[in-house]
Amino acid sequence: MAVAICLYFATAVLSSAIPSSYSINPRGIYNLHTKRHCSHSFTHTFGFGSCVVGPKNFESDGITGELLQKFNLMAQYSAAAYCAGNNNRTGSLITCSSGNCPLVEAAGAQGAFEFEDSIWTDDTGFLAIDNTNQLIVLAFRGSESILNWKVNLNAIRRHSDLCKHCHVHGGFWDAWTEIRDRAKTRVLSAVKTYPNFRLVITGHSLGGAIAALAAGEFRKINDDLAARTELYTYGSPRVGNGHTAAFLTDQSDLSFRVTSMSDPIPREPGHVLGYKHTSPEFWIHDHPENPGPNDIKVVTGFYNKHGNSGKHWFHISRHREYFGPVTKCRTDLDNSS
């Protein structure tokens, strides 16, 4: 695993804070004021970069208790995607044998569609119905297999059909498009069956990257579904260029990109290649295993060094801790410590 991580960082290497006012709407989400974002001349020269209009860089401490509770629940859904029993038994309750998703288990969420071991990218995850919280949850597992790491390493961007100039990470796009048709059929059926439920798409690490692309596609279908779709990602890498970041950011105020302290994965692939993050970022700067409202900073902008992107050290253990041991069900890790 250590070798794979080093290769991932090496591929990414090869392959400004401007103050602004902000306001909070009734949902407690930060409204974003705009600036022009341009890639470095190096990325322009080789066709990687461009200029887009996006949010200004700004930082604010603290989130609401209500939002913190949502982060905790969705992190546990992301954790549940690592538990093999949730990905191969349609109709069963979503549970975590490692004990790290008690909120999901208490809600009695039931699997409506499970998927694993897709041929080319090993897409794995589930669609669940949570009657307690009135949610339809599509959760994607993070990296666990050799095929998953091949996905991670395929960092050359390609054009997507998300938007006209949306160039996205090739591996992440392959992973999403391999499951896309089946997932869309099942999700749209669930949305029709449960018209008052909200659609939540979530994932950790690679799962977060796939979730971001999935949310982008579902929100394009119609305005009603866009308004019902929430996105929660944890430790997600960057998924595309500035146009991709702008498109996904502008789609909805209900996208929550959570990062943790010195987690290295959200800093890849490198921004010097023209990769940009969506905004805002919710950066956990203290107590990642059980943060309080004041342990999370809201950071806006496509590249803002006042959040995770400004950290020059890394601890891979921080990637595994999001509101608890999110990867505890992974079979390829020693989670005893």
N, C-alpha and C positions, 0 to 999 in steps of 0.2 A: 504493500500500500504506500509506503514511504517513497518508493521509486516512482510510482504512478503520480503522486503529488508533485514530485520534483519535475517530472516530464511535463505535467500540466502547466506549472509555472514557467518552465523554459519555453514552451510553445507560445504562451501568452506574451513573453518578452519579445520573441522573434516575430511571431505572427503580427476660486478667488472670491474669496468671500466678498460680496457686494451687499451692504445692508439694505434692508427693505422693510416696510411695514407689513403686517399681516393681520388677518382677521380670522375669526373662528365662526363657522356657520353652525346652524343648530345641531348638526351631527358631531360637532367638535373637531372637524377636519380643517386643516390650515389651507386657506385660499392662497394661491400662488401668484405673485406678480412677476412679470416677464423681463427677460433680457435676451440678447443674441448670443448663442453659444457657437463657437467655431472650433474645429479640430486644429491641432498643430500643423504647421506647414509640411512636416514630414509625412503625415497621413494624407494631406492633400496631394502631395507629389505622387504618391503611389495609389491614389484613387480610393483611399479609405475614408476620407473626411469630408465634411461639409458644414455649412452653417444652418442652424435651426433656431427658432424662437422657443424659449423654454423658461422655466422658473428661475428667478434670481436666487443666489445663495443666501440662506438665512438659517439661523439656529435658534431654538427655543427649548428651554428645559421643562420636562414634565408632560404627562398625558393624563387623561381622566381615568378614574377608577373603572368606569364602564368599558372603556377601550382596552384597558389592561386585562379585564376579565375575558374579553373576546380574544385577545392575543394568546392568553393561556389556553383557552378551549381549542383554538385552531392549531396551536403548536402540538396539542395532544392528538388531533386528527392527523397531522403530519407525521407524528411519531407512530401512530397506528398503521400507517402505510408501510412501515418497515417490518411489521409482524406478519409472517407468512400466512397464518390462518385467515387473515382478512382479505387476501388477494386470490383465493381459490375456492371459496364456498359461498355462492350467491344465496341470499336469504338468511344467512347467519348473523348473529349479533357481532358488532365490531368490538373486539376486546384486545387487550395487550397482555400477553403471557408474562412480560417483564414488569408489569404493574405500573407503567408510566403513562396511562391514559385514563385515570379514574373519572374525569369529567365526561369523557365520551361514553364510558361504560355506564355511568349513572344516567345518562340521557337515553340509554336503550337504543342507540342508533343501529339500524339494520342494513346490511349490505344489499344493494339492488343490482349491482353489476361489479364484477371483479375482473382484473386482468393482470397477467404476469407472463414473463418469459417471451415477449414478442420477439420475432425472428431476428431482426436486424439491430435493435437497440435495447432489448430487454426492458421495455416499458412495464412498470408494475404499479398497481394502485387499486383504488376502488371508488365506487359511487355509493353513497350511503344516504338513507333517509333518517333524519333526526326529528321525530315528532315532538319531542320535548321543547326544543328550541326553534321549531318550524324552519328547518334547514334542509337543503339538498346539498350534500358535500361531495365534491370531486377531489380526491387526494392522490398525489403522486409521490412515489417513493424516491429517495435520493440514491446516490451511487452505492452499489453493492457488488456488482459483477464486473468481469473483464469487458463485456460489451458496453456497460455503462461508462467505463473509463475510456473506451474508444470514442464514445459520444463526446465526452468531455474534451478529448484531445483534438477533435475535429473543429478547430477554432477558426477556420477560414470562413469569412462571412459570405452569404449568398442572398440573392434577392428572394423575398417572400411575397405572398399575396396579402399580407396584413395591410400595407399601404404602398403607395407608389414608389417611395424611396426607402422602404423598410428593408435594410440588409441585416440579416440575423446570423447568429452563430450556427454554422452548418450542422453540427451534431445535435444541438438542441432542437433545431427545426426538423431534422430527421426523426427525432424521438417523438415530437408532437404529431407530425403528420402520419407516422405509422399507426397511431392509435386514434387519430382524429375522427375518422368516419364512424367507427364504432362508438366512441365516446359521445359524439354529437347526437347520434340516434338515441342513445340511452338517456342522455341529459335532457334533451328536448321532450322526450316522452315523460320523464319525471316532472319537468316544469309544467306540462299540460295537466298531469294528474294531481299535482299539488300547487294550484295557482296562487296560493297565499304564502308559499314558502319562498325564502330567499335562496339563491344559488351561491354557494361558497366554493371557491377553488383555492386549494392550498397545497403546499409542499415544502420540503426542506432540501437545501443544496440543489442538486440536479433536478429534484422534484419541484423546487421553487421556480427554476428557469422554465420548465415545461408548463407549470401552472400559469406563469405570466403570459406565455404565448397562447395558451388555451383561453384564458380570460379575454385576451385581445380579440380572438375569433368569436367567442360567444357574444361579446358586447357589440359586435358588428351586425349581428343577425337582425335585431330590431331595438327600438328605443326602450320598450318595456323590459326586455331581457337585460339590456345594459343597466337599467336602473335597479334591477334585482340582483345583479352579480357583484359579489365582493371577492377580493383577492387578498390572500395572506401568504407571504413567502418568508422563509427563515433561512438566512445564510445563503441566499441565491447569488450565483455569479451574474455578471453582466450578460445580457442576451442579444444586444444588437447595437447599431450605430445611433447617432443623435436623432435621426428621423424616427427610428423605432422607439427610443425613449420618449420623444415628444408625443408620438401617436398614442402610446400606451398611457402616458401621464394625462393627456388631454381627454381620454375616454371617460374617466370617472374619478370622483373624489373618494371612492371606496376601494382604493388599492393601498395596501399596507406592506411595505418592504422592510422587514425587521432584520437588523444586523446586530452582532454582538462583539463588543470590545475589540480584541485583536484577531478575530476570525479572519484567516487569510483568503478564504474562498470568494467573498464578495468583491475582492480587489482584482479578480481575474475574470476574463482575459483583460490585459492591461489597457488603460485608457489611452496610452500612447498609440495604440492601434486604431483609435477612433471608436472604441466601445464606450457606451455611456449607460448609466443607470437611470431608471425611472425615478421620479420624485413624488412625494417625499420619502426620506429614509427615517426609520425609527431605530435609532442606535442605542442599544443597551450598553451603558458605560460602567455599570456596577451591578454586582449580584446577578449574573446571567442565569443562574439556576432558579432564582426566585425573585425577580426584580419587582420593585415597587413603582408607583407612578413617577416618582422623582428620579428613578434610576434610568430613565429613558429620555433621550434628547431627540427632538424633531429637527431634521436637517433637510433643507430643500436644495434643489439644484441638481443638474445631471452629473456634476463632479465637484464635490464639496469636501475639502480636507478636514472639516470640523467634525466629521463623522468617521465611520470605519475606513474610508478611503485615505485618510490622513495618517493612518498608523503604519509605521515602518517595521514593526516587529510582528511576529505571528506565533500563535499557540493553537495547534490543531485541536486541542481539547476544547477550545472556545467554540469550535464549529459543531461540537457534539452537545453543547449545553444551550438549549433555548427553552426557558421555563421548565427546566428539568432535563433529564438525559434523553434527548429526542431520538438518538440512534440506538437505544438500549436493546431493541429487538434485532439489530443487525447480526447476522450469523458469521460475518467475516471479521468481527472485532471482538477483542477481549474487553467486555464492559464491566468487569469485576471491580475496577478501580474507580 
